[in-house]
Amino acid sequence: MTAILPQPARQSPYQFSDNLRDETPVFVVRHAAPSEGEREELLLSKLGTKGWGRLHHFRYYYLAGWGDGSGKPLSPRGLETFYRFLETARFPAGSKPSVFLTDEGNLELCWEDHDGKAVEVEFRPTDIEFYVEAQELENTVPASEAKALASRLAA
């Protein structure tokens, strides 16, 4: 038995409506978001394998209720701020900062400066809290200033 199938239409069934056509000129060049691979390399270069492993565990295994049952999962906004900070951060030679997950779900990065004094930075959803022992300075800046803070702390 032989069946004859209908011939497909030659015209495309999909057409853009006028309200989907965007003729707006582009005045800025936007940089592509970093890929997961680029972020992995950034973590390895700045924090080493131990720091990379800790962050991996925080991202994938520390769900709501970790620890004593009240620990919150990692804040996605805090994580984005953390990555922006790391892109610019410079640490003393031979130093690999330690990364921690706070009970509130924030990342905390700690290291020693050139004189062996503590520097601590906590990445919260909307801001960054930091402490510099050598200057006895504790302050908070908006998350949008992550790169500027990294440059300031590297000086």
RAMORA-V335814 format. One line per field, one symbol per residue. phi: phi as a letter, one per 30 degrees, with the letter a starting at -180 (. if undefined). A space follows every 50 residues. Layout:
# RAMORA-V335814
phi->???
This chain:
# RAMORA-V335814
phi->.bccdddddddddcbddddcdccddccbccdddddedddddddddccidd dedddededcccdejdidjcdcdedddddddeddddecdbceeiccdccb cdedicdbcbacddcicdbbbcccecabcbbbdechcbabbdedceddde ddddd
